[in-house]
Amino acid sequence: MAVKKFMYVNRKAPYGSIYALESLEVVLIGAAFDQDVSLAFIGDGVYELTKGQNTEAIGQKNFSPTYSALGDYDVNKIYVEKESLEERGLTLDDLQHLVWEDEDDDWAEKDSIRLVSRAELADVMAEQDICLSF
Amino acid sequence: MASIEVNGKQFEVDEEGYLANLNEWEPAVGEAMAAAEDQVLTDEHWDIINFLREYYEEYQIAPAVRVLTKAVGKRLGKEKGNSKYLYELFPYGPGKQACKYAGLPKPTGCV
């Protein structure tokens, strides 16, 4: 099977709709197919990666710890759009520190999140074979 | 909903025998589920079951078999980090069977 470039575009707040969780589940399932996978977080989607989420009051499962497992699934290209963070008064420090371990480099921990401008992200999107929007 | 009885206590399970409430889990539940499938749990089985519970605690998911295999190899040694070893312990599939005994939901993407 030829390897295709898949990008999952996350555009919605983590709760209040099922999009964020569905996207994450599709990414985890799809990771079994050895494709070239990347994730983009734009608009309210950047909230999905914020630290310290607490869902107790809405009676839903807090699935944010699962983003830390993406590295185990060889999903380590996570693009976060700079303008979307800035428009919401957020910085990279407000997001979880996501890492992956490079097996070919003695399991060195490397950052998964890449902060990119809107224009840079547009270029990355243009290189994809398939973009799935959530 | 179906339930199983362990040491006089009732535990709810789903239609495939997975524990409904993972907080209710205790080792005896795992033992009973294994016994029902004619499995005796050894220390080697418990290494995997405990690992799965820790993984779930941290990431809120049961790992895919590929991820489990890699992580077991790293934590418990290369000779255990392969699917042959894991399938010998859990012939119905390490993800499916070990997760059940661990009281976890069926792994995401596992059919």
gemmi code that builds the backbone of each chain (N, CA, C; Angstrom):
import gemmi

chains = {
    "A": [
        ("MET", (0.852, -1.202, 0.000), (0.000, 0.000, 0.000), (0.885, 1.248, 0.000)),
        ("ALA", (0.590, 2.141, -0.909), (1.373, 3.384, -0.966), (1.075, 4.240, 0.258)),
        ("VAL", (2.119, 4.888, 0.728), (1.939, 5.763, 1.892), (1.399, 7.109, 1.430)),
        ("LYS", (0.329, 7.534, 2.075), (-0.239, 8.843, 1.744), (-0.066, 9.787, 2.919)),
        ("LYS", (-0.082, 11.056, 2.610), (0.021, 12.065, 3.661), (-1.376, 12.460, 4.127)),
        ("PHE", (-1.651, 12.111, 5.361), (-2.949, 12.416, 5.976), (-2.786, 13.552, 6.963)),
        ("MET", (-3.639, 14.547, 6.874), (-3.653, 15.568, 7.916), (-5.045, 15.653, 8.528)),
        ("TYR", (-5.078, 15.561, 9.841), (-6.332, 15.713, 10.581), (-6.377, 17.136, 11.116)),
        ("VAL", (-7.380, 17.890, 10.687), (-7.472, 19.303, 11.055), (-8.514, 19.451, 12.164)),
        ("ASN", (-8.058, 19.916, 13.312), (-8.933, 20.030, 14.480), (-9.295, 21.488, 14.701)),
        ("ARG", (-10.606, 21.784, 14.616), (-11.030, 23.181, 14.605), (-12.009, 23.548, 15.715)),
        ("LYS", (-12.365, 22.567, 16.565), (-13.441, 22.823, 17.530), (-12.946, 22.696, 18.979)),
        ("ALA", (-13.643, 23.369, 19.876), (-13.334, 23.242, 21.298), (-13.499, 21.773, 21.708)),
        ("PRO", (-12.766, 21.338, 22.746), (-12.763, 19.909, 23.091), (-14.113, 19.352, 23.540)),
        ("TYR", (-14.930, 20.170, 24.178), (-16.215, 19.663, 24.685), (-17.347, 20.486, 24.077)),
        ("GLY", (-18.559, 19.997, 24.191), (-19.699, 20.694, 23.604), (-20.080, 20.119, 22.254)),
        ("SER", (-19.166, 19.410, 21.650), (-19.481, 18.647, 20.441), (-18.580, 17.419, 20.463)),
        ("ILE", (-18.852, 16.486, 19.583), (-18.118, 15.220, 19.612), (-16.879, 15.259, 18.696)),
        ("TYR", (-16.678, 16.375, 17.980), (-15.629, 16.431, 16.958), (-14.227, 16.121, 17.483)),
        ("ALA", (-13.864, 16.747, 18.607), (-12.481, 16.607, 19.094), (-12.172, 15.149, 19.445)),
        ("LEU", (-13.079, 14.532, 20.181), (-12.861, 13.145, 20.598), (-12.892, 12.195, 19.397)),
        ("GLU", (-13.832, 12.451, 18.483), (-13.926, 11.595, 17.285), (-12.638, 11.670, 16.480)),
        ("SER", (-12.122, 12.880, 16.319), (-10.885, 13.049, 15.567), (-9.759, 12.259, 16.210)),
        ("LEU", (-9.639, 12.394, 17.526), (-8.574, 11.693, 18.242), (-8.701, 10.178, 18.067)),
        ("GLU", (-9.927, 9.679, 18.144), (-10.113, 8.227, 17.990), (-9.771, 7.774, 16.576)),
        ("VAL", (-10.163, 8.568, 15.588), (-9.843, 8.205, 14.207), (-8.326, 8.204, 14.004)),
        ("VAL", (-7.646, 9.173, 14.598), (-6.192, 9.241, 14.483), (-5.559, 7.985, 15.090)),
        ("LEU", (-6.033, 7.583, 16.266), (-5.449, 6.419, 16.941), (-5.712, 5.133, 16.165)),
        ("ILE", (-6.900, 5.023, 15.617), (-7.229, 3.833, 14.827), (-6.427, 3.847, 13.531)),
        ("GLY", (-6.411, 5.020, 12.878), (-5.722, 5.149, 11.600), (-4.223, 4.926, 11.716)),
        ("ALA", (-3.677, 5.144, 12.915), (-2.223, 5.009, 13.113), (-1.753, 3.588, 12.839)),
        ("ALA", (-2.682, 2.631, 12.871), (-2.306, 1.238, 12.613), (-1.941, 1.006, 11.149)),
        ("PHE", (-2.289, 1.956, 10.275), (-2.111, 1.719, 8.844), (-0.800, 2.258, 8.269)),
        ("ASP", (0.115, 2.683, 9.158), (1.434, 3.129, 8.717), (1.393, 4.174, 7.609)),
        ("GLN", (0.566, 5.171, 7.796), (0.546, 6.273, 6.835), (1.343, 7.450, 7.414)),
        ("ASP", (1.532, 8.472, 6.602), (2.224, 9.665, 7.074), (1.183, 10.599, 7.685)),
        ("VAL", (1.131, 10.610, 9.008), (0.039, 11.313, 9.696), (0.535, 12.595, 10.350)),
        ("SER", (-0.240, 13.656, 10.173), (0.019, 14.861, 10.951), (-1.307, 15.419, 11.445)),
        ("LEU", (-1.215, 16.230, 12.481), (-2.408, 16.866, 13.044), (-2.214, 18.369, 12.995)),
        ("ALA", (-3.304, 19.087, 12.735), (-3.244, 20.547, 12.810), (-4.308, 21.009, 13.797)),
        ("PHE", (-3.943, 21.996, 14.580), (-4.895, 22.576, 15.532), (-5.036, 24.054, 15.203)),
        ("ILE", (-6.241, 24.425, 14.765), (-6.483, 25.818, 14.383), (-7.804, 26.281, 15.001)),
        ("GLY", (-7.998, 27.593, 15.064), (-9.217, 28.129, 15.650), (-9.389, 27.634, 17.070)),
        ("ASP", (-10.637, 27.366, 17.457), (-10.896, 26.872, 18.815), (-10.273, 25.500, 19.054)),
        ("GLY", (-9.834, 24.849, 17.992), (-9.173, 23.547, 18.137), (-7.949, 23.609, 19.033)),
        ("VAL", (-7.315, 24.779, 19.141), (-6.120, 24.865, 19.997), (-6.469, 24.578, 21.458)),
        ("TYR", (-7.725, 24.812, 21.827), (-8.131, 24.520, 23.214), (-8.044, 23.025, 23.529)),
        ("GLU", (-8.104, 22.187, 22.509), (-8.042, 20.732, 22.751), (-6.742, 20.337, 23.445)),
        ("LEU", (-5.687, 21.105, 23.182), (-4.364, 20.727, 23.712), (-4.021, 21.432, 25.017)),
        ("THR", (-4.940, 22.244, 25.549), (-4.585, 22.995, 26.754), (-4.372, 22.069, 27.949)),
        ("LYS", (-3.495, 22.520, 28.842), (-3.198, 21.798, 30.085), (-4.327, 21.967, 31.088)),
        ("GLY", (-4.349, 21.090, 32.071), (-5.205, 21.280, 33.243), (-6.694, 21.267, 32.952)),
        ("GLN", (-7.141, 20.481, 31.977), (-8.576, 20.402, 31.711), (-9.267, 19.637, 32.836)),
        ("ASN", (-10.442, 20.125, 33.207), (-11.210, 19.480, 34.271), (-12.668, 19.406, 33.837)),
        ("THR", (-13.155, 18.189, 33.626), (-14.490, 18.023, 33.043), (-15.527, 17.591, 34.076)),
        ("GLU", (-15.133, 17.605, 35.338), (-16.014, 17.097, 36.380), (-17.422, 17.701, 36.310)),
        ("ALA", (-17.476, 19.021, 36.171), (-18.758, 19.716, 36.234), (-19.684, 19.382, 35.066)),
        ("ILE", (-19.121, 18.943, 33.937), (-19.988, 18.614, 32.801), (-20.215, 17.105, 32.692)),
        ("GLY", (-19.665, 16.345, 33.623), (-19.923, 14.911, 33.667), (-19.434, 14.156, 32.451)),
        ("GLN", (-18.351, 14.654, 31.831), (-17.788, 13.927, 30.685), (-16.371, 13.509, 30.991)),
        ("LYS", (-15.925, 12.507, 30.262), (-14.561, 12.042, 30.474), (-13.579, 13.093, 29.961)),
        ("ASN", (-12.555, 13.361, 30.756), (-11.468, 14.236, 30.311), (-10.504, 13.387, 29.489)),
        ("PHE", (-10.576, 13.557, 28.170), (-9.724, 12.713, 27.320), (-8.409, 13.392, 26.967)),
        ("SER", (-8.150, 14.574, 27.543), (-6.927, 15.282, 27.143), (-5.632, 14.508, 27.442)),
        ("PRO", (-5.587, 13.655, 28.504), (-4.329, 12.898, 28.701), (-3.976, 12.002, 27.511)),
        ("THR", (-4.980, 11.659, 26.701), (-4.727, 10.747, 25.584), (-3.820, 11.381, 24.518)),
        ("TYR", (-3.821, 12.732, 24.416), (-2.934, 13.360, 23.426), (-1.471, 13.009, 23.694)),
        ("SER", (-1.142, 12.773, 24.985), (0.244, 12.406, 25.320), (0.619, 11.034, 24.801)),
        ("ALA", (-0.370, 10.217, 24.448), (-0.086, 8.878, 23.932), (0.215, 8.903, 22.433)),
        ("LEU", (-0.035, 10.018, 21.768), (0.138, 10.059, 20.309), (1.561, 9.676, 19.896)),
        ("GLY", (2.533, 10.094, 20.697), (3.925, 9.753, 20.388), (4.137, 8.247, 20.312)),
        ("ASP", (3.468, 7.496, 21.202), (3.570, 6.028, 21.186), (3.032, 5.456, 19.883)),
        ("TYR", (2.118, 6.187, 19.267), (1.483, 5.737, 18.027), (2.214, 6.283, 16.793)),
        ("ASP", (3.421, 6.791, 17.016), (4.226, 7.378, 15.933), (3.532, 8.552, 15.262)),
        ("VAL", (2.707, 9.242, 16.003), (2.103, 10.481, 15.500), (2.855, 11.616, 16.188)),
        ("ASN", (3.756, 12.229, 15.446), (4.634, 13.203, 16.096), (4.798, 14.500, 15.307)),
        ("LYS", (3.874, 14.730, 14.383), (3.871, 16.015, 13.679), (2.579, 16.730, 14.037)),
        ("ILE", (2.652, 17.565, 15.044), (1.463, 18.236, 15.544), (1.643, 19.742, 15.338)),
        ("TYR", (0.934, 20.252, 14.346), (1.061, 21.671, 13.993), (0.030, 22.496, 14.751)),
        ("VAL", (0.509, 23.529, 15.430), (-0.394, 24.443, 16.121), (-0.236, 25.818, 15.470)),
        ("GLU", (-1.360, 26.410, 15.096), (-1.294, 27.685, 14.392), (-1.100, 28.836, 15.382)),
        ("LYS", (-0.050, 29.589, 15.129), (0.363, 30.686, 16.018), (-0.746, 31.726, 16.170)),
        ("GLU", (-1.327, 32.147, 15.060), (-2.356, 33.199, 15.120), (-3.553, 32.749, 15.959)),
        ("SER", (-3.924, 31.474, 15.845), (-5.078, 30.982, 16.611), (-4.801, 31.054, 18.107)),
        ("LEU", (-3.566, 30.729, 18.496), (-3.194, 30.838, 19.907), (-3.275, 32.305, 20.338)),
        ("GLU", (-2.647, 33.173, 19.553), (-2.579, 34.601, 19.920), (-3.960, 35.224, 20.022)),
        ("GLU", (-4.834, 34.900, 19.075), (-6.196, 35.463, 19.094), (-6.943, 35.086, 20.367)),
        ("ARG", (-6.531, 33.989, 21.001), (-7.200, 33.529, 22.222), (-6.391, 33.819, 23.472)),
        ("GLY", (-5.347, 34.617, 23.315), (-4.531, 34.994, 24.473), (-3.753, 33.832, 25.049)),
        ("LEU", (-3.452, 32.848, 24.205), (-2.724, 31.665, 24.680), (-1.299, 31.668, 24.134)),
        ("THR", (-0.418, 30.952, 24.827), (0.930, 30.711, 24.311), (1.189, 29.209, 24.394)),
        ("LEU", (2.336, 28.800, 23.857), (2.695, 27.374, 23.913), (2.709, 26.848, 25.339)),
        ("ASP", (3.020, 27.723, 26.309), (3.071, 27.300, 27.716), (1.709, 26.868, 28.243)),
        ("ASP", (0.636, 27.303, 27.602), (-0.703, 26.898, 28.040), (-1.065, 25.511, 27.522)),
        ("LEU", (-0.245, 24.987, 26.611), (-0.559, 23.685, 26.010), (0.248, 22.585, 26.693)),
        ("GLN", (-0.249, 21.368, 26.580), (0.496, 20.222, 27.094), (1.819, 20.099, 26.343)),
        ("HIS", (2.816, 19.602, 27.043), (4.104, 19.361, 26.402), (4.087, 17.954, 25.806)),
        ("LEU", (3.870, 17.878, 24.515), (3.755, 16.569, 23.860), (5.084, 16.171, 23.257)),
        ("VAL", (5.494, 14.946, 23.566), (6.789, 14.473, 23.068), (6.648, 13.088, 22.442)),
        ("TRP", (7.657, 12.708, 21.706), (7.744, 11.336, 21.198), (9.172, 10.863, 21.424)),
        ("GLU", (9.345, 9.557, 21.467), (10.671, 8.988, 21.695), (11.213, 8.457, 20.381)),
        ("ASP", (12.392, 8.925, 20.030), (13.002, 8.521, 18.766), (13.796, 7.228, 18.974)),
        ("GLU", (13.211, 6.142, 18.461), (13.820, 4.819, 18.624), (15.219, 4.774, 17.996)),
        ("ASP", (15.408, 5.529, 16.913), (16.688, 5.498, 16.203), (17.725, 6.413, 16.847)),
        ("ASP", (17.338, 7.091, 17.910), (18.249, 8.030, 18.559), (18.266, 7.713, 20.065)),
        ("ASP", (18.370, 6.420, 20.393), (18.423, 5.948, 21.775), (17.240, 6.460, 22.598)),
        ("TRP", (16.051, 6.450, 22.004), (14.813, 6.825, 22.676), (14.844, 8.259, 23.211)),
        ("ALA", (15.570, 9.123, 22.511), (15.609, 10.521, 22.959), (14.212, 11.129, 22.834)),
        ("GLU", (13.824, 11.901, 23.839), (12.517, 12.571, 23.800), (12.592, 13.807, 22.927)),
        ("LYS", (11.676, 13.917, 21.997), (11.656, 15.090, 21.123), (10.276, 15.713, 21.127)),
        ("ASP", (10.236, 17.015, 20.907), (8.951, 17.731, 20.901), (8.113, 17.337, 19.692)),
        ("SER", (6.823, 17.153, 19.927), (5.917, 16.837, 18.820), (5.255, 18.094, 18.257)),
        ("ILE", (5.085, 19.105, 19.109), (4.338, 20.292, 18.667), (5.234, 21.231, 17.848)),
        ("ARG", (4.710, 21.642, 16.709), (5.412, 22.620, 15.870), (4.520, 23.841, 15.740)),
        ("LEU", (5.023, 24.949, 16.230), (4.270, 26.197, 16.150), (4.504, 26.810, 14.776)),
        ("VAL", (3.435, 27.009, 14.026), (3.589, 27.528, 12.658), (2.628, 28.689, 12.422)),
        ("SER", (2.999, 29.557, 11.518), (2.112, 30.672, 11.170), (1.021, 30.155, 10.236)),
        ("ARG", (-0.006, 30.974, 10.060), (-1.113, 30.615, 9.184), (-0.600, 30.314, 7.776)),
        ("ALA", (0.316, 31.140, 7.305), (0.843, 30.960, 5.944), (1.646, 29.661, 5.837)),
        ("GLU", (2.456, 29.382, 6.878), (3.248, 28.142, 6.859), (2.340, 26.914, 6.888)),
        ("LEU", (1.292, 26.992, 7.688), (0.372, 25.860, 7.791), (-0.339, 25.625, 6.458)),
        ("ALA", (-0.671, 26.720, 5.779), (-1.312, 26.585, 4.469), (-0.407, 25.811, 3.511)),
        ("ASP", (0.900, 26.078, 3.598), (1.849, 25.356, 2.739), (1.879, 23.870, 3.089)),
        ("VAL", (1.888, 23.573, 4.402), (1.921, 22.164, 4.826), (0.649, 21.455, 4.353)),
        ("MET", (-0.480, 22.163, 4.465), (-1.750, 21.574, 4.018), (-1.724, 21.287, 2.521)),
        ("ALA", (-1.117, 22.173, 1.781), (-1.087, 22.016, 0.327), (-0.305, 20.766, -0.075)),
        ("GLU", (0.623, 20.315, 0.795), (1.441, 19.129, 0.486), (0.704, 17.822, 0.769)),
        ("GLN", (-0.454, 17.889, 1.444), (-1.123, 16.666, 1.884), (-1.868, 15.976, 0.742)),
        ("ASP", (-1.989, 14.667, 0.843), (-2.871, 13.939, -0.077), (-4.309, 14.031, 0.406)),
        ("ILE", (-4.473, 13.959, 1.715), (-5.827, 13.939, 2.282), (-5.864, 14.817, 3.530)),
        ("CYS", (-6.828, 15.734, 3.567), (-7.058, 16.532, 4.778), (-8.450, 16.182, 5.302)),
        ("LEU", (-8.504, 15.802, 6.566), (-9.793, 15.501, 7.177), (-10.082, 16.570, 8.214)),
        ("SER", (-11.230, 17.204, 8.079), (-11.552, 18.334, 8.943), (-12.544, 17.931, 10.032)),
        ("PHE", (-12.183, 18.244, 11.267), (-13.050, 17.940, 12.403), (-13.369, 19.213, 13.173)),
    ],
    "B": [
        ("MET", (-28.283, -5.436, 31.967), (-26.857, -5.705, 31.795), (-26.468, -6.983, 32.541)),
        ("ALA", (-25.573, -7.711, 31.939), (-25.114, -8.958, 32.565), (-24.193, -8.645, 33.748)),
        ("SER", (-24.006, -9.633, 34.580), (-23.048, -9.425, 35.669), (-22.362, -10.743, 35.998)),
        ("ILE", (-21.207, -10.648, 36.631), (-20.518, -11.845, 37.102), (-20.387, -11.748, 38.615)),
        ("GLU", (-20.317, -12.908, 39.266), (-20.193, -12.898, 40.715), (-18.790, -13.348, 41.113)),
        ("VAL", (-18.137, -12.531, 41.927), (-16.793, -12.853, 42.403), (-16.778, -12.666, 43.914)),
        ("ASN", (-16.435, -13.721, 44.625), (-16.403, -13.683, 46.097), (-17.690, -13.096, 46.692)),
        ("GLY", (-18.822, -13.482, 46.116), (-20.101, -13.034, 46.652), (-20.502, -11.629, 46.252)),
        ("LYS", (-19.644, -10.945, 45.441), (-19.986, -9.590, 45.003), (-20.363, -9.617, 43.525)),
        ("GLN", (-21.338, -8.783, 43.152), (-21.770, -8.718, 41.754), (-20.998, -7.619, 41.012)),
        ("PHE", (-20.539, -7.933, 39.803), (-19.858, -6.941, 38.969), (-20.559, -6.891, 37.618)),
        ("GLU", (-20.982, -5.694, 37.227), (-21.643, -5.551, 35.922), (-20.623, -5.649, 34.803)),
        ("VAL", (-21.008, -6.368, 33.750), (-20.150, -6.462, 32.567), (-20.992, -6.200, 31.316)),
        ("ASP", (-20.314, -5.797, 30.227), (-21.052, -5.563, 28.984), (-21.275, -6.895, 28.254)),
        ("GLU", (-21.863, -6.807, 27.056), (-22.253, -8.042, 26.365), (-21.053, -8.899, 25.962)),
        ("GLU", (-19.849, -8.296, 25.950), (-18.665, -9.091, 25.612), (-17.849, -9.468, 26.846)),
        ("GLY", (-18.401, -9.161, 28.021), (-17.729, -9.580, 29.245), (-16.744, -8.577, 29.820)),
        ("TYR", (-16.697, -7.370, 29.227), (-15.807, -6.345, 29.772), (-16.492, -5.665, 30.954)),
        ("LEU", (-15.698, -5.363, 31.978), (-16.226, -4.748, 33.184), (-16.862, -3.391, 32.860)),
        ("ALA", (-18.066, -3.150, 33.402), (-18.774, -1.900, 33.095), (-18.121, -0.703, 33.790)),
        ("ASN", (-17.702, -0.889, 35.013), (-17.127, 0.227, 35.768), (-15.709, -0.110, 36.193)),
        ("LEU", (-14.745, 0.538, 35.560), (-13.367, 0.126, 35.784), (-12.882, 0.410, 37.199)),
        ("ASN", (-13.555, 1.308, 37.894), (-13.151, 1.598, 39.278), (-13.493, 0.459, 40.240)),
        ("GLU", (-14.398, -0.414, 39.809), (-14.784, -1.532, 40.681), (-13.772, -2.667, 40.649)),
        ("TRP", (-12.868, -2.603, 39.704), (-11.953, -3.723, 39.450), (-11.134, -4.097, 40.683)),
        ("GLU", (-10.934, -5.371, 40.873), (-9.950, -5.861, 41.844), (-9.319, -7.111, 41.240)),
        ("PRO", (-8.120, -7.488, 41.705), (-7.437, -8.627, 41.082), (-8.310, -9.876, 40.986)),
        ("ALA", (-9.166, -10.102, 41.982), (-10.011, -11.299, 41.961), (-10.944, -11.316, 40.746)),
        ("VAL", (-11.331, -10.130, 40.272), (-12.198, -10.059, 39.090), (-11.428, -10.575, 37.871)),
        ("GLY", (-10.170, -10.139, 37.754), (-9.329, -10.618, 36.658), (-9.156, -12.128, 36.712)),
        ("GLU", (-8.899, -12.628, 37.928), (-8.737, -14.081, 38.116), (-9.987, -14.831, 37.668)),
        ("ALA", (-11.156, -14.311, 38.076), (-12.417, -14.989, 37.761), (-12.692, -14.978, 36.261)),
        ("MET", (-12.417, -13.827, 35.600), (-12.626, -13.743, 34.152), (-11.706, -14.722, 33.430)),
        ("ALA", (-10.475, -14.823, 33.913), (-9.512, -15.735, 33.297), (-9.952, -17.189, 33.498)),
        ("ALA", (-10.390, -17.506, 34.719), (-10.815, -18.874, 35.019), (-11.966, -19.286, 34.110)),
        ("ALA", (-12.873, -18.337, 33.830), (-14.015, -18.629, 32.966), (-13.562, -18.968, 31.545)),
        ("GLU", (-12.343, -18.526, 31.176), (-11.800, -18.829, 29.847), (-10.685, -19.878, 29.952)),
        ("ASP", (-10.681, -20.626, 31.059), (-9.695, -21.686, 31.295), (-8.257, -21.188, 31.258)),
        ("GLN", (-8.043, -19.999, 31.783), (-6.692, -19.444, 31.835), (-6.268, -19.334, 33.291)),
        ("VAL", (-5.030, -19.696, 33.566), (-4.470, -19.474, 34.902), (-3.508, -18.308, 34.781)),
        ("LEU", (-3.663, -17.319, 35.638), (-2.828, -16.129, 35.520), (-1.537, -16.289, 36.329)),
        ("THR", (-0.421, -16.178, 35.624), (0.899, -16.259, 36.263), (1.432, -14.840, 36.482)),
        ("ASP", (2.593, -14.740, 37.114), (3.223, -13.422, 37.294), (3.431, -12.726, 35.953)),
        ("GLU", (3.755, -13.515, 34.932), (3.991, -12.927, 33.605), (2.710, -12.283, 33.066)),
        ("HIS", (1.575, -12.953, 33.297), (0.300, -12.344, 32.896), (0.076, -11.050, 33.666)),
        ("TRP", (0.343, -11.098, 34.960), (0.074, -9.906, 35.790), (0.956, -8.730, 35.404)),
        ("ASP", (2.195, -9.016, 34.957), (3.050, -7.912, 34.484), (2.337, -7.125, 33.394)),
        ("ILE", (1.716, -7.872, 32.466), (1.050, -7.215, 31.338), (-0.240, -6.521, 31.809)),
        ("ILE", (-1.008, -7.213, 32.634), (-2.269, -6.638, 33.127), (-1.999, -5.349, 33.912)),
        ("ASN", (-1.007, -5.414, 34.795), (-0.690, -4.216, 35.574), (-0.175, -3.093, 34.691)),
        ("PHE", (0.609, -3.473, 33.681), (1.095, -2.447, 32.759), (-0.080, -1.752, 32.061)),
        ("LEU", (-1.056, -2.552, 31.607), (-2.216, -1.979, 30.918), (-2.989, -1.034, 31.831)),
        ("ARG", (-3.131, -1.412, 33.082), (-3.853, -0.548, 34.020), (-3.116, 0.774, 34.233)),
        ("GLU", (-1.783, 0.685, 34.340), (-0.996, 1.915, 34.497), (-1.100, 2.790, 33.249)),
        ("TYR", (-1.067, 2.143, 32.087), (-1.147, 2.902, 30.835), (-2.492, 3.623, 30.750)),
        ("TYR", (-3.552, 2.925, 31.116), (-4.888, 3.519, 31.078), (-4.984, 4.689, 32.057)),
        ("GLU", (-4.446, 4.470, 33.243), (-4.460, 5.511, 34.273), (-3.818, 6.795, 33.740)),
        ("GLU", (-2.698, 6.624, 33.033), (-1.967, 7.799, 32.549), (-2.605, 8.423, 31.311)),
        ("TYR", (-3.016, 7.605, 30.348), (-3.446, 8.147, 29.047), (-4.938, 8.014, 28.776)),
        ("GLN", (-5.675, 7.332, 29.650), (-7.121, 7.182, 29.483), (-7.519, 6.366, 28.263)),
        ("ILE", (-6.603, 5.550, 27.768), (-6.951, 4.612, 26.690), (-6.209, 3.295, 26.922)),
        ("ALA", (-6.754, 2.239, 26.368), (-6.031, 0.979, 26.299), (-5.180, 1.035, 25.030)),
        ("PRO", (-3.889, 0.739, 25.117), (-3.030, 0.895, 23.942), (-3.319, -0.153, 22.867)),
        ("ALA", (-3.062, 0.219, 21.619), (-3.127, -0.743, 20.516), (-2.038, -1.795, 20.731)),
        ("VAL", (-2.232, -2.973, 20.153), (-1.282, -4.074, 20.373), (0.145, -3.669, 19.987)),
        ("ARG", (0.257, -2.959, 18.879), (1.582, -2.523, 18.417), (2.263, -1.642, 19.465)),
        ("VAL", (1.471, -0.752, 20.060), (2.002, 0.153, 21.075), (2.349, -0.632, 22.346)),
        ("LEU", (1.460, -1.553, 22.691), (1.696, -2.403, 23.865), (3.000, -3.186, 23.699)),
        ("THR", (3.172, -3.790, 22.521), (4.349, -4.612, 22.261), (5.635, -3.803, 22.432)),
        ("LYS", (5.641, -2.617, 21.849), (6.819, -1.762, 21.925), (7.105, -1.370, 23.379)),
        ("ALA", (6.044, -0.993, 24.092), (6.219, -0.522, 25.466), (6.662, -1.661, 26.387)),
        ("VAL", (6.128, -2.858, 26.163), (6.526, -4.006, 26.979), (8.004, -4.312, 26.741)),
        ("GLY", (8.423, -4.256, 25.489), (9.827, -4.490, 25.164), (10.742, -3.522, 25.885)),
        ("LYS", (10.286, -2.299, 25.968), (11.112, -1.271, 26.596), (11.147, -1.456, 28.117)),
        ("ARG", (10.002, -1.803, 28.689), (9.921, -1.879, 30.154), (10.308, -3.221, 30.730)),
        ("LEU", (9.928, -4.302, 30.050), (10.130, -5.629, 30.634), (11.214, -6.419, 29.913)),
        ("GLY", (11.836, -5.815, 28.912), (12.923, -6.503, 28.229), (12.559, -6.904, 26.812)),
        ("LYS", (13.572, -6.842, 25.942), (13.382, -7.102, 24.512), (12.733, -8.471, 24.245)),
        ("GLU", (13.111, -9.503, 25.053), (12.607, -10.853, 24.786), (11.098, -10.950, 25.024)),
        ("LYS", (10.523, -9.969, 25.714), (9.078, -9.982, 25.949), (8.330, -9.031, 25.023)),
        ("GLY", (9.073, -8.171, 24.346), (8.440, -7.160, 23.496), (8.188, -7.669, 22.093)),
        ("ASN", (7.504, -8.798, 21.982), (7.153, -9.285, 20.645), (5.796, -9.958, 20.721)),
        ("SER", (5.125, -10.033, 19.579), (3.752, -10.523, 19.633), (3.691, -12.014, 19.937)),
        ("LYS", (4.753, -12.753, 19.619), (4.754, -14.196, 19.928), (4.619, -14.391, 21.442)),
        ("TYR", (5.447, -13.692, 22.199), (5.406, -13.797, 23.666), (4.020, -13.404, 24.186)),
        ("LEU", (3.492, -12.290, 23.682), (2.210, -11.792, 24.195), (1.052, -12.714, 23.810)),
        ("TYR", (1.108, -13.278, 22.604), (0.024, -14.182, 22.185), (0.107, -15.529, 22.898)),
        ("GLU", (1.311, -15.917, 23.329), (1.411, -17.139, 24.124), (0.729, -16.953, 25.477)),
        ("LEU", (0.908, -15.761, 26.045), (0.257, -15.478, 27.327), (-1.255, -15.332, 27.153)),
        ("PHE", (-1.632, -14.617, 26.085), (-3.047, -14.293, 25.873), (-3.458, -14.739, 24.473)),
        ("PRO", (-3.794, -16.007, 24.330), (-4.043, -16.544, 22.982), (-5.205, -15.890, 22.235)),
        ("TYR", (-6.157, -15.301, 22.943), (-7.257, -14.630, 22.248), (-6.889, -13.203, 21.841)),
        ("GLY", (-5.638, -12.848, 22.013), (-5.201, -11.497, 21.646), (-4.862, -10.708, 22.889)),
        ("PRO", (-3.632, -10.205, 22.962), (-3.197, -9.509, 24.177), (-4.043, -8.266, 24.465)),
        ("GLY", (-4.424, -7.541, 23.402), (-5.218, -6.346, 23.650), (-6.559, -6.723, 24.236)),
        ("LYS", (-7.258, -7.563, 23.494), (-8.613, -7.953, 23.859), (-8.684, -8.644, 25.223)),
        ("GLN", (-7.889, -9.699, 25.378), (-8.011, -10.551, 26.554), (-7.397, -9.910, 27.802)),
        ("ALA", (-6.185, -9.355, 27.667), (-5.532, -8.776, 28.837), (-6.296, -7.541, 29.311)),
        ("CYS", (-6.830, -6.776, 28.369), (-7.608, -5.593, 28.762), (-8.853, -5.998, 29.537)),
        ("LYS", (-9.454, -7.087, 29.116), (-10.655, -7.552, 29.811), (-10.318, -7.917, 31.257)),
        ("TYR", (-9.263, -8.710, 31.440), (-8.879, -9.112, 32.795), (-8.467, -7.900, 33.634)),
        ("ALA", (-7.959, -6.859, 32.944), (-7.506, -5.658, 33.657), (-8.680, -4.737, 34.000)),
        ("GLY", (-9.875, -5.109, 33.536), (-11.046, -4.292, 33.843), (-11.190, -3.085, 32.937)),
        ("LEU", (-10.406, -3.040, 31.837), (-10.436, -1.886, 30.938), (-11.443, -2.114, 29.821)),
        ("PRO", (-11.858, -1.027, 29.160), (-12.702, -1.225, 27.980), (-11.876, -1.861, 26.862)),
        ("LYS", (-12.555, -2.355, 25.850), (-11.876, -2.943, 24.712), (-11.022, -1.857, 24.047)),
        ("PRO", (-9.802, -2.201, 23.601), (-8.949, -1.166, 23.015), (-9.632, -0.450, 21.845)),
        ("THR", (-9.389, 0.844, 21.737), (-9.929, 1.637, 20.637), (-9.506, 1.041, 19.311)),
        ("GLY", (-10.451, 0.806, 18.431), (-10.109, 0.296, 17.114), (-10.044, -1.209, 17.048)),
        ("CYS", (-10.284, -1.868, 18.169), (-10.261, -3.325, 18.230), (-11.676, -3.822, 17.927)),
        ("VAL", (-11.837, -4.689, 16.931), (-13.192, -5.126, 16.578), (-13.471, -6.556, 17.025)),
    ],
}
model = gemmi.Model(1)
for chain_id, residues in chains.items():
    chain = gemmi.Chain(chain_id)
    for i, (resn, *xyz) in enumerate(residues, 1):
        res = gemmi.Residue()
        res.name, res.seqid = resn, gemmi.SeqId(i, " ")
        for name, pos in zip(("N", "CA", "C"), xyz):
            atom = gemmi.Atom()
            atom.name, atom.element = name, gemmi.Element(name[0])
            atom.pos, atom.b_iso = gemmi.Position(*pos), 0.0
            res.add_atom(atom)
        chain.add_residue(res)
    model.add_chain(chain)
structure = gemmi.Structure()
structure.add_model(model)
structure.setup_entities()
